[in-house]
Amino acid sequence: MVFLPFFLGLLLVTVSENDAAERIQAFVIPHSHMDVGWVYTVQESMHAYASNVYSSVVEELSRVKSRKFIAVEQEFFRLWWVNVATDWHKKQVGQLLKEGRLEFIIGGQVMHDEAVTDVDDAILQLTEGHGFLYETFGVRPRFGWHVDPFGASATTPVLFALAGFDAHLISRIDYDLKDDMQKNKKLQFVWRGSPSLKEKQEIFTHTMDQFSYCTPSYLPFSNRSGFYWNGVALFPDPPKDGIYPNMSLPVTKETVELYAQTMVDNIKQRAQWFRTSHVLWPWGCDKQFFNASVQFMNMDVIMNYINTHSDKYGVAVQYATLQDYFQTVHQTNLSWDVRGNQDFLPYSTEPFQAWTGFYGSRNVLKGVARRASSLLYAAESLFTRYRISYPNGPVQKEWALDKLKALRWAVSEVQHHDGITGTESPKVADMYMEHLMQGMMGAEELLAAVFLLPQTLELSNDIHHTPQTRSTTVKTDSGNVLEQHIIVYNPLAWNISTYINISVAYAMAVVLDDDGKAVPAQIQQSMESSTVYDLFFVVELGGLQYRMYIVQFPQSHCDTGSACGATHVARVVTFKKKNVSQWKRTGRKLLPVLNECYKLMFDQETNLLHSITDRCEKMRVRVQQDFWEYEANGDVHSGPISDNYIFTANGSAIPAYKSVAMEIVPGKVVSEIRQYFYREEEDKNHTYSVVTRVPVGFEGRLACFRLEQSYKVGPLEINRETVFRTRTSLKNNRTLFTDNNGYQMMKRTYKTFVNNTIARNYYPMVRAAYIQDDSSRVVFLSERAHGVASLSQGQLEVMLHRRLWNNQEWNLGYNLTLNDSSVVRPVLWMMLGSPSALSSIYQQEALQLQHRPVVMPIDQPRDNNRQPNNRQHTVAYPPFIFNTNVQFKFI
């Protein structure tokens, strides 16, 4: 290589500290932004570039002592460490950490999204990564680097402060706000994200300027991108000749001054936006440093050239970590503005690019991710108590921890800012889903083992040991009865009284608890199939307690004077389908459905909800609920579009139906209202449905205050975004309250913009959202994230589903058009009451929705008269635990 002597000569040049102090000091931060998903699967990324990043970076840092690098997400590093790294690589990593030249930033499994993640899952993925780092290296990260999440939550700085971070770094905030902060040198501040913790958990925060985390790639002297000498990563395989697309022009005697001037100009431009003369200059971007040798070899020359001519340029440069930069800024002893618990949501990049669409993208994945998180919590809490109570029990610790580890990994992984957001390609969404489902299956195996294995017998440590049996006597009222056993576990630490629902194939059922007592139950025809029945029954569970319930199915007449009297056979009442075009004088024929807490009135003229009365406070609120659609533009030549990320309302929403049918099922455990919405009057099949369940018989208990609503939405037509709109008589002035990751509530005041006002008033709802006035509050609780808005007086709408296609070249190239043809079935709990009454209970209810009882059928219905040993019930132990067909008895 002809310019190698030129390189070596410049490497000898240094600049003194005194000289550097008199000029702009640039901290060059080498990094690679490595998405755990997005366009390519984790496996594809590891093969194409990610493994090479860590191998080549470690090798190059080991060669030259001045070089440094920050490593961010842990998933790729852990995979490299376990599967790729040699003993030499591992030894060098330890040495580089000691020298402070390799620095782990954030340290979580991923760089988690900040809008639609639950705080519990953000903590999970952070501790998953931190645990590995501490166990492996004895280090803990001290700095945040949230450069790519789409907006910044006020929960994250609190979380990072609690984790012991010294400083935090963000980037993606609203474009006009960032512009204002740059002009006024307000990009750095002290963030007190919690109104209760305040200065106790504050953190210094640096906002990246308009160039964000990527090195400016424009070179005035070349038609190639600059500062990316390794080029662009190729998929699926690295090129055999080592030649990648768009490799930057090499640094030579002819180009070094041109490169240096370009870099200096950018450093000086950035210096104008900050209060100190210290400039953080990120060097890297997506999928960079897979050939760290060519990267450092070229940059070394430029940096040494700048330092050689520092007097001319007025700039000194050095490789740095965030520790180096923030420590230097700290030593300036400046006072900084304090920011309270305001967040940076929503996020827009242009007037018609409001990144609020992803709040509702891939609703199915969002739901599965949250269910997996809840199941993980249940499995961890149950196994922990099991180990305390039965340290020598037959559920082998290593086997159980492997099951938990797999689900922890999957739940952590999907929190990535292109994971649970729904902004990934279909194959990556499938990867997340596969990992989650496999992890959930393992957790269910663990739950079954704890539930079913004998706990008081000293058995072999081998999990495949033949199970023992134990007996119980079940009282029946009929000689011809089928029986099924259901285990129900309460993963919460407090007592609960609620109902659960299982599907059965028989028209009559009796439910007995583990004391042999009949419990209140209700059976009715399912709305899904004429051959399936819904069985509801009441469960009373202590904190972290599980119980076994016996469901009996009498095959002949059952005397209501016996245990069968505890089961109410509910009948479906069908109402005539009503066409919107024929609505006349509404509100005259109202039909009440009530429990001990609420009275719901349904209008027989429209088949829609008319009002809800809080019976405790004798407060009535007008309420109407229905489905609406936004019609998205799919042609970039015709105007702004909606996609995975962006929601652009192409006009106001329109009603998504022209007729409504209704069924009501009055009950003694739950009363059910089924509403079916038809796109056209003549349609035979409905497009949307909502089932509202009103708990009955729970006076004085939390369940009384919730109205459970289950929705069925999809498949949608192309370029439709569906919302469920609730219009009330509340005077909320279009002010909305939404939760920040389930951690705290944020007041969202309606704002008017020149363009795109609807989309820019959408906010994420992770656990809760509500509207209120002086006397009333209407709360919605969610078991997955949605987008919500209050666009008119007394109104709250929830975006439930999106299906989009557009012809934007970038979206088509990466398959990011969100052509989601799935059917989604989200659940919301609605509550109504005075602000003071609901303030004390809605957050506890939100936790109950998130951590509903785990219901596990452990056998199929069978004839109890055929059981041996005085009708001791014998259960086939699940084969996924033992890989045998051994049978198991229960007490």
Disulfide bonds with the S-S distance in Angstrom:
Cys214-Cys285 1.86
Cys558-Cys564 1.30
Cys597-Cys704 1.95
